[in-house]
Amino acid sequence: MRHSGVLAGNHAGCSKVQAALRDPDVACCVWGNWEAQPVFSRVAIVNRGEAAMRLIHAVRDLSAETGTRIETVALYTDADRTATFVREADIAYPLGPASARPYLDHAVLERALVQTGADAAWVGWGFVAEDPTFAELCDKLGVTFVGPSPEALEARRRGGRRPSRAVEPRRGRHPRRRAARR
């Protein structure tokens, strides 16, 4: 399974995104090999608003640097049909009504990825960013999931953000926090 490093938070518009678009095996703290060529030609954006705009700008910068065309695909709901990220993306794909919560519906997302011909999916943060089943869906479709591996997502879901929690052997329980010393 191909995955890039962890891309989340305010780093979405920075060079880590560009590094991940060049090398899907890059670790989250590695800035990447600036001489490498992009490994994707069409990236689906499974997010909206500012998060989507950050990725669009990062992809444009990368395309300008390398001279390789990389297209962005904005997946959007009816509520966002006139949003800036939809207008700025190379391809816009409607997911349906926002009330149906299509960003969380894997069948809708699968159809969008297949019909747009995306070879990568970037989730940013929120929505399916921490959903291991979406990462597995991407793998099944042959789409590179730009984010952590399903195993890392599952460990985070089970145990929170700290790595020590991710290896907690008691299923479904977080380790106890120590009381603050006085």
N, C-alpha and C positions, 0 to 999 in steps of 0.2 A: 504494500500500500504506500502511495506517495503522499507525503504531508510536508508542509513547510513548517517553519518554526511558529511559535505562539505569536499571534498578532492580536493585540487587544488594546483597550484603553486609548490614550492619546497618541499612541505610536502608530495609529492607522495611516497617517499621511506621511510618515517619515521614511527614511531609507530602509528600514526593516522590511517594509512592504515590497520595496523595489528588490531587495535582496531575495526575498521569498519568491518573487516572480521570476527571478533568474535561476534559482536553485531550490527545488522543493525539499531538499534535505538539510537546508540551513538551520542552524539552531537559533533560538530566540535571541541570544545575545551576540550573535555574529553579524557583522555588518554586511558580509557577502563579498563576493568576488566581482568587482566592478567591470572586469573585462569579459565576464561570461555573457552569453546571449540569453534572452528570455526563453523560458521553457513552455510558455503558454501563448496561444494566439487569440483566445477569447475567454475573458473572465466574467462570470456571472456574479453580480453583487446582490447578496441575500441580506440586504439591509436598506436603510433609507436615509434621507436627510443629510446631515453633516458627515456621518460615517461614510455614506456612499460618495459624497463629493471628495472626501479625502482620498479614497481609493482611485477615483477617476483622475484626480490630479497626479497621484503617484504613478499611475499607469502612463499617463501622457508624458511625464518627465522621463520615465524609463524608455518609452518609445522614441522620444527625441534624442536621448543619449545613445541608444543602440542603433537607431535607424530601422528597427524592426517594428512592424505594425502589430499592436496588441489592441484588440477591441474590448470595450466594456459593454456589459449587458445589464441594464437596470431592470430588476424585477420589481414591479410596483403594483399597488392596489388602486382602486378607483379614486380613493381620497388623495392620492399623490400624482394623479395623471398630469397635472400641470406643474409639478414641482421641478425645481432647478436640476436635481440629479437625473430626473427622467429626460429632460431636454438636453442635458450635457452628455449623456451616455451615447455611445455609438449605436446601440440597439436598445429599444425599450420593449419589454414584454409584460403585458398585463396579467396579473395573478388573479384578478377578480375583486369582489367587494371586500373592503377592510373588515366588515362585520363578520366575515367568515374566517378571519385570522389565517390567511393563506401562508404567511411566513412560518407558521408552525405546522402546516399540513404537508407532510412528506410526499404525498401523491401529487399535489399541486406543484411542489418544488421539483419533483422528478420530471414531470411533464415539461416544465419550463426549461430545465437543463438539457433535456433531450431535444426539444423543439428549437432551441436557440443554438445548438451545437457548441455549447460551452465546453471547454476542456479544463476549466478550473472554476472553483466556486470559493468566493471570499465572503465570510459571514461577519467579520468585524466583531462587534460585541452585542449582547442581547439576542433576542430571537433564538436561533438555533446554534449560536456560537459555542455553547457548552453542552450540546446534545450529541452524545456519541453515536446515536443511530443515524443522524444526518451524515456524519463523517463516513459511516459504513455504507450508507446509500450512495454517496459519491464514489466510493471504492467500487461498488457493484456496477456503477455506470461507466467506470473508467475515467471519471472526472477527478482531477487533483483537488483535494480539500486543502485550502490555504488556511491552516490552523494546526492546532495540536492533534496528535493521534487519538483515535477513539479510546485507547487504553488510558491515556492521560486525562481525557475528558471524563471518563468513568471514574477514575481515581479522584478527580477533583469533585465530581458530583457526590461521591461517597464521603469524602473527607474534608472538603473545604479547600482553601487556597494553599495552606502550608504543606510542603512535601511530607513532613512527618505524619500528618493526618492522612495522607493518601495511602499509606501502607498500614493503616489501622486494621488489625485482624478481625475485630468485632464488627461484623456486617451490619450496616445501617446505624451504627453508633459513632459519634464523634468522641475522640479522646477527651478526658476531663481536663478542663483548664485549671491551672493552679491559681489559688487565691493570691491576690497581690500582697506582697510583703509590706508590712507597715513599719 
